[in-house]
Amino acid sequence: MTNTWILTTNEHVANLVEAAAAIGGATTVIAVAPSAPSIAGVDRIIHVPLAEGVPAEAYASAVAGLLAEAGSDVILAANRPAERSFAGAAAAALTLPVIVGATSVSASGAEVARYGGLTTETVSFSGAVLVLEGGAPAEAGGPAAETHEATPMAVSVVSVQPATSGPANLAAARRIVACGRGFKAEEDLSIAQALADALGAEMACSRPLAEGTAWMTKDRYIGVSGMHVSPDIYVALGISGQVQHTSGMADTKIVVAVNTDANAPIFQIADYGIVGDIYEVVPALTAALS
């Protein structure tokens, strides 16, 4: 029976726990963190204490060592910098392929998005390392963690320079309000922000607002070469709905669209559509939710 390993530095692994359940077999979490995480839905948690002043990446070889006898198991790594280093070390040590962009996983293969999500490819394997979006925090609980002391590589953090704002975690967002070229000015995004606040949603955008006008940061761009998300609710404001954008949110459960063009492609995938001016419709929606 194929077993599953989850490599992480925190509890944000709900998607990986769900994937492990689909694979079957026993699930073991290897967590490199200052303190042991609490994760339900798994069979075993191995905690590698993270020493102060040492980056998690310095434990990549230690993680690979713990996986030395994994063989044909499936290894899932969260799509974050440290976890990607764990994935690379594990793949090199076990001579396993690394698969990125899987939309579904089983014990013997995966469906993998290609060409920015415009098509999918079925990949078969006997053991692999898959890099997936970690998603939201996993439900707390599960087995007591086992401590595994490890010696990191000789690397230390010499300085920390905090960013003015943290990166968006759209992969974990359950509600998203996305803005497109229907907005005439950057300051007008405030009406979308008000709706997002009323919904408890994250803000996102189509490519022109991130790479054209730079009104929003690139970590909020959803599309072929941007983020791929699967929220419960996705509100598309002033977005035409070309495939370059919709491929990044194709797994959304409920799509709500507002656009002045009744023939906009976004309405073909929308569960609820409003043909109207976002400058009139969005404030009305926000007022109704307040």
PyMOL commands that set and color helices and strands:
alter all, ss='L'
color gray80, all
select helices_A, chain A and resi 14-23+56-66+81-94+115-117+170-172+186-199+207-212+218-220+243-246+266-269+278-289
alter helices_A, ss='H'
color red, helices_A
select strands_A, chain A and resi 4-8+27-33+44-49+74-78+98-100+102-105+109-114+119-124+128-132+146-147+175-179+202-205+233-237+254-259+272-275
alter strands_A, ss='S'
color yellow, strands_A
deselect
rebuild
show_as cartoon
